[in-house]
Amino acid sequence: MPGVCSNCGVEGNDAGKPCPVCGESDFFTVSGVTTLDRLAAGFAYFTLIPAVIFLLLARFKPNSFIRFHSFQSISLSAGALILACLLRFAFVAFSFIPFLLAALIATIACLACFILWIVLVVKAFQGRKFKLPWIGDFAEKRAQH
């Protein structure tokens, strides 16, 4: 989808790439995104249920902006679940780690996930595509189909 640079306002080729004029690495605001699209994209990050619903409803199926955020939300949730399982396994396997250190690691991981979630929700409500490494590329490929 064509986008508009949030820094200089020039129209770019792709809503996931840096600006060709000013080189700003901030992500483009997707042009033609309605308020309903921005709300749906933002709400896609609130648990898996809205994201799956937006992928299944005929009203939102052709909208690649909403599909991108829905797929990124689902992928991020799966990644967070895998991280939680790995941390749990590491704490059980390495039981010699003091409880306070394990609690500190878990708290930092949860806080990082929460901050990332807030950033993604805000960017979606602003009408921007904020691509995460690996997950964002996967979501963008899935959104185009």
SULURTA-V783032 format. One record per residue. N is the residue number from 1. RES is the residue in three letters. PHI is phi in whole degrees, 0 to 359 (999 if undefined). PSI is psi as a letter, one per 30 degrees, with the letter a starting at -180 (NA if undefined). Layout:
BEGIN
N | RES | PHI | PSI
N | RES | PHI | PSI
END
This chain:
BEGIN
1 | MET | 999 | k
2 | PRO | 293 | k
3 | GLY | 226 | l
4 | VAL | 240 | k
5 | CYS | 296 | k
6 | SER | 284 | f
7 | ASN | 265 | e
8 | CYS | 249 | f
9 | GLY | 85 | g
10 | VAL | 283 | k
11 | GLU | 281 | k
12 | GLY | 247 | l
13 | ASN | 279 | e
14 | ASP | 221 | k
15 | ALA | 279 | g
16 | GLY | 239 | g
17 | LYS | 244 | l
18 | PRO | 296 | l
19 | CYS | 295 | k
20 | PRO | 287 | f
21 | VAL | 265 | e
22 | CYS | 263 | f
23 | GLY | 74 | g
24 | GLU | 301 | k
25 | SER | 274 | f
26 | ASP | 294 | l
27 | PHE | 274 | k
28 | PHE | 291 | k
29 | THR | 282 | k
30 | VAL | 285 | k
31 | SER | 285 | k
32 | GLY | 82 | g
33 | VAL | 272 | k
34 | THR | 277 | l
35 | THR | 298 | e
36 | LEU | 297 | e
37 | ASP | 297 | e
38 | ARG | 295 | e
39 | LEU | 295 | e
40 | ALA | 296 | e
41 | ALA | 296 | e
42 | GLY | 293 | e
43 | PHE | 289 | f
44 | ALA | 296 | f
45 | TYR | 273 | f
46 | PHE | 269 | j
47 | THR | 63 | l
48 | LEU | 279 | f
49 | ILE | 300 | e
50 | PRO | 298 | e
51 | ALA | 299 | e
52 | VAL | 293 | e
53 | ILE | 298 | e
54 | PHE | 295 | e
55 | LEU | 285 | f
56 | LEU | 266 | f
57 | LEU | 289 | k
58 | ALA | 297 | e
59 | ARG | 297 | e
60 | PHE | 256 | f
61 | LYS | 303 | e
62 | PRO | 283 | f
63 | ASN | 273 | j
64 | SER | 290 | f
65 | PHE | 295 | e
66 | ILE | 291 | e
67 | ARG | 297 | e
68 | PHE | 302 | e
69 | HIS | 293 | e
70 | SER | 294 | e
71 | PHE | 294 | e
72 | GLN | 294 | e
73 | SER | 297 | e
74 | ILE | 296 | e
75 | SER | 294 | e
76 | LEU | 295 | e
77 | SER | 297 | e
78 | ALA | 296 | e
79 | GLY | 295 | e
80 | ALA | 294 | e
81 | LEU | 294 | e
82 | ILE | 296 | e
83 | LEU | 299 | e
84 | ALA | 297 | e
85 | CYS | 295 | e
86 | LEU | 295 | e
87 | LEU | 296 | e
88 | ARG | 297 | e
89 | PHE | 296 | e
90 | ALA | 297 | e
91 | PHE | 291 | e
92 | VAL | 286 | e
93 | ALA | 293 | e
94 | PHE | 253 | i
95 | SER | 294 | f
96 | PHE | 282 | f
97 | ILE | 292 | k
98 | PRO | 302 | k
99 | PHE | 302 | e
100 | LEU | 295 | e
101 | LEU | 293 | e
102 | ALA | 297 | e
103 | ALA | 295 | e
104 | LEU | 295 | e
105 | ILE | 298 | e
106 | ALA | 296 | e
107 | THR | 294 | e
108 | ILE | 296 | e
109 | ALA | 296 | e
110 | CYS | 294 | e
111 | LEU | 295 | e
112 | ALA | 297 | e
113 | CYS | 296 | e
114 | PHE | 295 | e
115 | ILE | 296 | e
116 | LEU | 299 | e
117 | TRP | 298 | e
118 | ILE | 299 | e
119 | VAL | 299 | e
120 | LEU | 295 | e
121 | VAL | 296 | e
122 | VAL | 297 | e
123 | LYS | 297 | e
124 | ALA | 294 | e
125 | PHE | 295 | f
126 | GLN | 279 | f
127 | GLY | 84 | g
128 | ARG | 251 | l
129 | LYS | 262 | j
130 | PHE | 247 | j
131 | LYS | 276 | k
132 | LEU | 280 | l
133 | PRO | 301 | k
134 | TRP | 65 | e
135 | ILE | 295 | e
136 | GLY | 296 | e
137 | ASP | 295 | e
138 | PHE | 299 | e
139 | ALA | 296 | e
140 | GLU | 293 | e
141 | LYS | 296 | e
142 | ARG | 291 | e
143 | ALA | 290 | f
144 | GLN | 282 | f
145 | HIS | 279 | NA
END
